[in-house]
């Protein structure tokens, strides 16, 4: 599933292609893509393309279309519709498609972005102190907590594993038991890995591509994710895989305490 770096990459790649364009028509070949009622969008201008956690936000003249990518969703500018196209936005210049093979993604209307409730703060906008205080208040294991979008929005399996490795923290540690120094080290590791992943245009470990249909490159720099049995780049111990919160979790049993 695309995470914060992939969503940010898609938003950045879309901006020069669709910002300022006027929607002239919208078709939904797959009606199940809609969540709730979508108003008539013809005549609306795409003012800005933004990101909210893992979601892409098309800010319009009035309101916004919030795009949840799901497992295999892709926003593609200038592409030809195909068998997996679920929405077609015809613009005054060009076209924007939402393709989704497995149909776990969706489009939803939002009157105001302030109504996007239920999600925690963006990790790239939090201070180390705020992050440490939020950890201290939670008596749950740190890896599942990082995946909880109400705790912090945008982080998924890939970057939780990678951040914990950089911070030298075992994913099974209870969050509230982390010292302030270790909590701030985790914050630094999380910010570092997210920013590096954005710089490399995200991780293409499955279907993810940007708005031009191009794959990301950060998967080549993963230190633990999907590297079970391979040597840890820090100490050489074999990377281990366990299951936590029904998700595969990769870590170094030697480095991460």
C-alpha positions, 0 to 999 in steps of 0.5 A, a space after each residue: 500500500 502506498 505510504 506517505 512518501 509515495 503519496 507525496 511523490 504522486 502529489 508533486 508529480 501531479 501538480 505541474 500537470 493538473 493544477 489550474 486545469 478545469 474539470 469538464 467531465 467526470 465518468 466513473 466506470 467503476 461506481 464502487 470507487 465512490 464513498 458517499 455522494 460526489 457532487 457535479 464536478 464539471 466547471 470546477 478548477 483544480 486549485 491545488 494537489 496536496 497530501 493528507 497522510 497517505 491520501 491525495 487531495 484534489 483541492 477544487 474551487 469549492 471543496 475537495 476530492 480526497 483520493 485513498 489509493 488502497 493497495 493498488 490505486 494510481 492517479 495517472 495524468 495523460 494516460 489512456 483508460 484501461 480495464 482497471 480505470 475506475 474514474 476519468 476526469 476530463 480536463 480542459 487540457 488533458 485527462 486524469 485517471 484513477 486506476 485500481 486493480 484490486 478496487 480497495 481505493 476510493 474517491 470521497 468528497 470533502 466540503 472542507 479539509 478541516 473535516 478530515 478528522 480521525 487522523 493523527 498529526 503528520 510525522 514531518 510536521 511534528 516536533 521531537 518533543 511532541 512525538 516523544 510525549 505522544 509515545 509516552 502516553 501509549 502502553 502498546 507495542 511501538 510497531 503497531 502504534 506507528 501503523 495506527 493512523 490515529 497516532 500519526 498519519 501516513 506511516 505504514 509497514 515499510 517506513 515503520 520497519 525502516 525507522 525502527 531499525 535506524 533508531 535501534 529499537 525493537 518493534 516489540 518494545 512498549 512505547 511508554 517504556 521508551 526513554 525520552 532520548 530513544 523516543 527522540 531518536 525514533 522521531 529522527 529516524 522516522 523523519 530521516 527515512 521519510 525524507 530520503 524516500 521522498 527524495 527517491 520518489 518512493 518505494 515500488 515494491 508492488 504496483 506503485 507508480 507516480 502520476 507519469 507511470 514511473 516507478 520509485 527507487 527507494 526500495 533499493 535502499 531498504 535496510 530491513 524491509 523484506 530482507 529476511 535472512 539477509 545481513 543487517 547493513 549495520 552489524 551483519 546479523 541476519 534480518 528476522 521476520 515476525 508477524 505483529 498486528 497481522 503485518 510482517 515485521 522485519 528487524 535486526 535482533 542484534 541491533 534493535 533493543 
